[in-house]
Structures are given as structure tokens and as C-alpha cells.
Amino acid sequence: MLRADPAALADDELLDRYQRAAFGYFLENVNPDNGLVADTSRPNSPCSIAVVGFALSCYPIGVERGWMARDAAARLTLAALRFFQTSTQGSGPDVTGHKGFYYHFLDMRTGLRVWRCELSMVDTALLIAGMLVAGAYFSGDNDDEAEIRQLAEALYRRVDWRWAQGSSPTLRQGWKARTGFLHYGWEGYNEATILYVLSMASPDRPTSDDSYEAWTATYQWENIYGHDVLYGGPLFMHQFSHAWIDFAGIRDAFMREKNSDYFENSRRSTYLHRDYARHNPYGFVGYGENLWGLSAGDGPGGFRASVERRRHRFSGYAARGAPFGPDDGTIAPWSYPASLPFAPDICLAAMRHLADRYPEVIDNFRLPSGFNPTLANRRNFGRNGWVSEGHYGLD
């Protein structure tokens, strides 16, 4: 196990260790035959199509950082694009997708739908975003890179975004062959910004003209701890879309009215999470200046236990958020590098704190889905409390 004194590492070296460890996930959990990447490092984990999107976006970074060869990155990218191009589309049970969208989870070998999961609009958007990164990066004259560009464009054009609205102006969250569209649409501020941008920009099958404004009409503006924010409780809502689009200085009608933009909103929301941990209204262990960040991810499980003489429910997988909850003391440490562009000072300090105080939790700078120090030496958990098993490509 690598233990490092954060004070002895320059900022760039500390960040490099975290970044290299995160990048390694995509090389260690990919099927090279079809480019599919596992949702988690746990045995028999299926593929998450969103994780493939992030992998396709990370391969160019790996090339530029010297972590993999360009031809190796092109091979993995091409394997994924060819798979999705030739995968079975339709409304039957044994398929990969429908109407250009894809099922949320796929078998790592066959690429077919698993777990009776939904056809996922937002996860397809994250996948397509990664494809478009690949198409933009691989600009060489050789046959492989030319094919990457052609397939990325074709797969984007194939998505029928208008169909995904159903009978509503907002996009639906998902679809199943037997029951049709899921009841809920993408409403309220969340990670769906990339979904709406890609759907509006589609050259062939865009959403209706009223779709975006229908979405922003459901926004919730709040003042919390002195921060005026477009509210979204979990931090991932303020991170995912920004992986592909720099929203600094870009304003739609809603943000013009609020004299803000989506980048600034993510900055404020990051500080909001830090301030929530400072307040620590429920008395969870460790919360404070350098330990904060609630998001979607694993949890210790379904049980109740006392904290500061109050009974709390400890959940399994949940979308935890600040300040309105849910919150059971489970920290999402991957929130720090994901929020680094918005609030570098407090994120870097938190990353140093992890390496210094919790080296066993981060395991060679590999960040778990979550950990809960409130449960230290309780319910058979160790001195660091509950720590998520394995690692996730995406939470």
C-alpha cells in the first residue's frame, strides 16, 4: 500500500497520483473485444453505458499524459464504436437498444440488456458525449481514426431525441418495451444538462423547440448558507455535464435573470457542501473543513443506529445531498477531484486530507464510492468505519 505525506507532495504530483489511479480503472475493467467497461470492479459486474462514455473521453487524456499509446486508445475506442453500431436495436427482449438509445446496463460479453433495466436517455447522452470526444480527438489520416470519426457522427445522428419526449415537452427518464415510458421526465435541475444540449443540437432528430424551456421552468432557486444557487442536492448533478462543456460565461434565459451561469452555480454548490459539513447538523464523525461532499453512491446498508443520541437510518445505495438530505454520514470522496475545476482550493485541501488521514480508505489513491467514518469500530466495521467494496466507473 502506498502511503504518502501530502505535505511532501507538490500539488501536481498529488493530482497526478489521483488521476493516474482513476484512469487505471478503465484499462483494468474493459472488455477489449467490444470496448464495454464494467460498472464496478466487483466480480460479474455488467457494463454501464455511461461508464463507456467516460472511458472514451479518458482515453485521449491517457494518450496525452503518456499513460497509453495512441494506437491502443484507438483500438479500444473503435471496438466500442463498432459494437454499438452493429448492436441489435429494437423493442424485443434480447437487444442492446432502441431508437438509437441504449439500455442502462449491458452484459459485458454479449452486450445485451441485463437486470430488466430501462432504456436510459441520460446515460445514452453520457455515452454519446464520449463518442463525440473520440471523434474530435482522433483526427489522423489512417483508416482506424477515420472510421472513429465516421462512427461517432453516425451514432449521434441515429438517436431519435424527439421520440424520447413521448407526449411531453420534457425528455422522459427512460423506457421499457412492456410498459413504455417511465412516469417521470427529466425535470428540475440535475445532471441532464448534457442530455438537453445534445438533443437540441442533433442535426437529424432534435427535440421540439419548447423542450429546453419546459425543463428550465421546473428549476428550483434557493439561498442556502448565503449562497444563491440553482438547487440540486447531490454533487454529481453539478459535475457530470461539465466534463464535456465549459459553461463558464454561458447563460440561458434563466441564468441571465439570476446573473449567474452553470459553472458559477457548480462553484457555489461545491462551497455549499463544504459549509454544510462545517455546520454538521447531525453530528456525524469527521465532517468539517476538509471532509465533505454528498452524492450518489454506495452506503453501509439498511439499518438504524444512534448518533449524538439521535436515531439515524443508514442507507445502501442512495443519492445523498446537502442540505436537505438524505444524509447518513456517508462521504463521496470522488467528489473532490470531480469538483476541482470549480473550487480548486478546498478540493485540493480535501484530497490532501484524505491521503493524510485516510490512506487505507483511498487505497493507493483509488477513491471508493463512499465511506462512513461515523461507523468506525461499530457493527463490525473497522477503524475507518464503513468503506465501499471495490470501485465504480461512475456513481
C-alpha positions in Angstrom: 0.0 0.0 0.0 1.3 3.4 -1.0 1.3 5.9 1.9 2.3 9.4 1.1 2.8 12.5 3.3 0.6 15.1 1.4 2.9 17.9 2.7 5.8 16.2 0.9 4.0 16.1 -2.5 3.7 19.1 -4.8 0.2 19.8 -6.0 0.9 18.4 -9.5 2.3 15.2 -8.1 -0.6 14.7 -5.7 -3.1 15.3 -8.5 -1.2 13.0 -10.8 -1.4 10.1 -8.4 -5.2 10.5 -8.1 -5.7 10.9 -11.8 -3.5 8.0 -12.8 -5.3 5.7 -10.3 -8.7 6.8 -11.7 -7.6 6.3 -15.3 -6.4 2.8 -14.5 -10.0 1.8 -13.8 -10.9 2.0 -17.5 -8.0 -0.2 -18.6 -8.5 -2.8 -15.9 -12.2 -3.2 -16.4 -12.7 -3.1 -20.2 -13.6 -5.9 -22.5 -11.1 -5.3 -25.3 -13.2 -7.3 -27.8 -16.2 -4.9 -27.7 -15.0 -1.9 -25.7 -17.6 -2.3 -23.0 -16.5 -1.2 -19.5 -17.8 -2.6 -16.2 -19.9 -0.5 -13.9 -17.9 -1.6 -10.9 -14.7 -3.6 -10.2 -16.8 -6.3 -8.4 -17.0 -9.7 -10.0 -19.6 -10.2 -12.7 -20.5 -6.5 -12.8 -22.3 -5.6 -16.0 -21.3 -2.8 -18.3 -22.7 0.7 -17.7 -23.1 2.6 -20.9 -22.3 5.9 -19.1 -19.0 4.5 -17.9 -18.2 3.7 -21.6 -18.8 7.3 -22.3 -16.4 8.4 -19.7 -13.8 5.8 -20.8 -14.0 7.1 -24.4 -13.4 10.6 -23.0 -10.5 9.5 -20.9 -8.5 7.6 -23.5 -7.4 10.8 -25.2 -6.2 12.1 -21.9 -4.3 8.9 -21.3 -2.6 9.3 -24.6 -1.7 13.0 -23.9 -0.4 12.1 -20.4 1.7 9.2 -21.7 -0.3 6.6 -19.9 -1.2 4.6 -23.1 -0.2 4.5 -26.7 -2.4 6.3 -29.3 -2.9 3.2 -31.3 -4.0 1.3 -28.2 -6.5 4.0 -27.4 -7.8 4.0 -30.9 -8.3 0.2 -30.8 -10.4 0.3 -27.7 -12.3 3.2 -29.0 -13.0 1.6 -32.3 -14.1 -1.7 -30.6 -16.7 0.2 -28.6 -18.0 2.2 -31.6 -18.2 -0.8 -33.8 -20.1 -2.7 -31.1 -22.7 0.0 -30.7 -23.0 0.5 -34.4 -23.7 -3.2 -35.1 -25.6 -4.0 -31.8 -29.2 -5.1 -32.1 -31.8 -2.3 -31.8 -35.5 -3.0 -31.4 -38.4 -3.3 -29.0 -37.8 -7.0 -28.2 -36.2 -8.5 -25.1 -32.8 -9.6 -26.4 -31.5 -6.3 -27.6 -28.9 -3.6 -26.8 -31.0 -0.5 -27.5 -34.0 1.1 -29.3 -34.4 4.2 -31.4 -30.6 5.0 -31.1 -30.7 4.9 -27.3 -29.2 2.1 -25.2 -30.2 0.1 -22.1 -28.5 1.4 -19.0 -26.7 -1.9 -18.2 -25.4 -4.5 -20.6 -23.8 -7.9 -20.4 -20.1 -7.4 -20.6 -19.7 -10.3 -23.2 -22.8 -10.3 -25.3 -23.7 -6.6 -24.9 -27.4 -7.4 -24.3 -29.7 -5.8 -21.7 -29.4 -7.1 -18.2 -31.4 -6.7 -14.9 -34.6 -5.7 -16.8 -33.1 -2.2 -16.8 -34.5 0.8 -18.6 -33.6 2.3 -21.9 -31.8 5.3 -20.4 -31.9 8.7 -22.0 -29.3 10.4 -19.8 -26.9 7.5 -19.8 -27.1 7.4 -23.6 -26.3 11.1 -23.6 -23.2 10.5 -21.5 -22.2 7.7 -23.9 -22.7 9.8 -27.0 -20.7 12.7 -25.4 -17.8 10.3 -25.1 -18.2 9.2 -28.7 -18.1 12.8 -29.8 -14.9 13.4 -27.8 -13.3 10.4 -29.6 -14.5 11.7 -33.0 -12.9 15.1 -32.3 -9.6 13.8 -30.9 -8.8 11.1 -33.4 -8.1 13.3 -36.4 -5.4 11.3 -38.1 -5.4 10.2 -41.7 -5.2 6.4 -41.0 -8.2 4.1 -41.6 -8.9 3.5 -37.9 -9.1 7.1 -36.9 -11.2 8.0 -40.0 -13.6 5.2 -39.0 -13.8 6.5 -35.4 -14.9 9.9 -36.8 -17.4 8.4 -39.1 -19.0 6.1 -36.5 -19.1 8.8 -33.8 -21.1 11.1 -36.1 -23.4 8.3 -37.3 -24.2 7.1 -33.8 -25.1 10.6 -32.7 -27.3 11.1 -35.7 -29.1 7.8 -35.1 -30.5 8.9 -31.7 -34.2 9.8 -32.0 -34.4 12.5 -29.3 -37.9 13.6 -30.4 -39.2 10.2 -29.7 -37.8 10.3 -26.2 -40.1 13.2 -25.3 -43.2 10.9 -25.6 -46.2 13.2 -25.4 -44.4 15.7 -23.1 -42.1 18.7 -23.9 -39.5 17.4 -21.4 -37.5 14.3 -22.1 -38.5 11.1 -20.4 -36.2 9.5 -17.9 -36.4 6.0 -19.5 -38.4 3.5 -21.5 -39.2 -0.2 -21.3 -40.7 -2.4 -24.0 -43.6 -3.8 -22.0 -44.7 -0.6 -20.2 -43.5 2.2 -22.3 -42.0 5.5 -21.0 -41.3 5.8 -17.3 -43.7 8.0 -15.4 -41.1 10.7 -14.6 -39.4 13.1 -17.0 -36.2 15.0 -16.7 -37.4 17.9 -14.6 -35.7 20.1 -12.0 -32.0 20.9 -12.2 -29.8 17.8 -12.3 -27.2 16.0 -14.4 -29.4 16.2 -17.6 -27.9 19.4 -19.0 -25.7 17.4 -21.4 -28.9 15.4 -22.4 -30.7 18.6 -23.3 -27.7 20.1 -25.1 -27.1 17.1 -27.3 -30.8 16.6 -28.0 -31.3 20.3 -29.1 -28.1 20.2 -31.2 -29.0 16.9 -33.1 -28.7 17.6 -36.8 -31.3 15.0 -37.7 -33.7 14.2 -34.8 -33.7 17.1 -32.3 -36.3 17.7 -29.6 -39.2 20.1 -30.1 -38.4 23.8 -29.8 -40.2 24.1 -26.4 -38.3 21.2 -24.7 -35.4 23.2 -23.1 -37.6 26.0 -21.7 -40.0 23.4 -20.4 -37.1 21.9 -18.5 -35.8 25.1 -17.0 -39.3 26.1 -16.0 -39.0 23.3 -13.3 -35.8 24.7 -11.7 -35.6 25.5 -8.0 -33.6 28.6 -6.9 -32.6 28.7 -3.3 -30.5 30.7 -0.9 -28.5 28.3 1.4 -25.8 29.4 3.8 -25.6 32.7 1.9 -25.2 31.0 -1.5 -27.8 31.8 -4.2 -27.9 28.5 -6.1 -29.9 26.6 -8.6 -30.5 23.7 -6.3 -29.5 20.1 -6.8 -28.7 18.2 -3.7 -26.1 15.6 -4.7 -22.8 17.0 -6.1 -22.8 14.7 -9.2 -25.6 16.9 -10.6 -23.2 19.8 -10.7 -20.3 17.8 -12.2 -21.2 15.4 -15.0 -22.2 17.7 -17.8 -19.2 19.9 -17.1 -16.9 17.1 -18.1 -17.7 17.9 -21.7 -18.9 21.5 -21.8 -17.2 24.6 -20.3 -20.3 26.5 -19.1 -18.3 29.5 -17.7 -19.9 32.7 -19.1 -22.7 30.8 -21.0 -26.1 32.0 -19.9 -29.6 30.9 -20.9 -32.6 33.0 -20.1 -32.9 31.5 -16.6 -29.3 32.2 -15.7 -29.3 35.7 -17.2 -32.2 36.6 -14.9 -30.2 35.3 -11.9 -27.0 36.9 -13.1 -25.2 33.6 -12.9 -24.1 30.7 -15.1 -23.9 27.0 -14.7 -20.1 26.9 -13.9 -20.6 29.6 -11.2 -23.6 27.6 -9.9 -21.4 24.5 -9.6 -18.8 26.5 -7.7 -21.3 27.8 -5.2 -22.8 24.3 -4.8 -19.4 22.9 -4.0 -18.8 25.5 -1.3 -22.4 24.8 -0.1 -21.4 21.2 0.6 -18.3 22.3 2.4 -20.3 24.7 4.5 -22.9 22.1 5.3 -20.2 19.8 6.7 -18.9 22.7 8.8 -22.4 23.1 10.3 -22.7 19.3 10.7 -26.3 19.5 11.9 -26.5 15.8 12.7 -23.1 15.4 14.4 -21.5 12.9 12.0 -17.9 12.0 12.7 -15.3 13.7 10.6 -17.5 16.3 8.9 -15.7 19.6 8.6 -13.4 21.9 6.7 -11.7 19.1 4.7 -14.2 16.3 4.9 -17.4 17.0 3.0 -19.2 16.0 -0.2 -22.5 14.1 -0.5 -23.5 12.5 -3.8 -24.9 9.3 -5.3 -23.2 6.2 -4.3 -22.9 3.1 -2.1 -23.8 3.1 1.6 -23.4 0.9 4.6 -26.8 -0.7 4.3 -30.3 -0.6 5.7 -30.2 -0.2 9.5 -30.7 2.3 12.2 -28.1 3.5 14.7 -27.7 6.3 17.2 -25.5 9.3 16.5 -25.4 12.1 19.1 -28.3 10.5 20.9 -30.5 10.6 17.8 -31.5 7.6 15.7 -30.5 7.7 12.1 -31.3 5.5 9.2 -28.2 4.3 7.3 -28.9 3.6 3.7 -27.4 1.4 1.0 -27.1 3.0 -2.4 -28.6 6.5 -2.4 -28.4 9.9 -3.9 -27.3 11.8 -0.8 -27.5 15.6 -0.9 -26.9 18.8 1.1 -28.5 20.4 3.0 -31.9 18.8 2.6 -30.7 15.2 2.6 -30.7 12.4 2.7 -27.6 12.3 4.8 -26.3 9.4 6.9 -22.7 10.4 7.3 -21.5 8.7 4.1 -19.0 10.8 2.2 -18.4 10.6 -1.5 -14.6 11.3 -1.7 -14.5 11.2 -5.5 -16.5 14.5 -5.3 -13.2 16.3 -4.7 -11.4 15.7 -8.0 -14.7 16.0 -9.8 -15.3 19.5 -8.4 -11.7 20.6 -8.7 -12.4 22.9 -11.7 -15.0 24.8 -9.6 -13.3 25.1 -6.2 -9.6 24.1 -6.5 -8.5 25.4 -3.1 -11.0 23.5 -1.0 -10.9 20.4 -3.2 -7.2 20.1 -3.2 -7.1 20.5 0.6 -9.7 17.8 0.9 -7.7 15.5 -1.3 -4.6 16.0 0.8 -6.7 15.4 4.0 -7.8 12.0 2.5 -4.2 11.0 1.7 -3.0 12.0 5.2 -5.9 10.9 7.4 -7.4 8.0 5.5 -4.7 6.3 3.4 -6.3 2.9 3.9 -9.6 4.2 2.6 -8.2 5.6 -0.6 -6.1 2.5 -1.3 -3.2 3.8 -3.5 -5.2 6.9 -4.4 -8.1 4.9 -5.7 -11.2 6.5 -4.4 -14.1 4.3 -3.2 -17.7 5.1 -3.9 -18.1 6.2 -0.3 -17.1 5.7 3.2 -18.7 6.5 6.6 -16.3 7.3 9.5 -19.3 7.7 11.9 -19.4 3.9 11.9 -15.8 3.4 13.0 -15.5 0.3 15.2 -19.3 -0.2 15.1 -21.3 -3.1 13.6 -18.0 -5.0 12.8 -16.7 -2.1 10.7 -13.0 -1.2 11.1 -11.3 1.9 12.5 -12.2 3.9 9.4 -15.8 2.9 9.6 -17.7 1.5 6.6 -15.8 1.6 3.3 -17.4 0.8 -0.1 -16.2 -2.5 -1.6 -14.4 -2.3 -4.9 -14.5 0.7 -7.1 -17.0 2.3 -9.5 -16.5 3.7 -13.0 -19.3 6.1 -12.3 -21.7 6.8 -9.4 
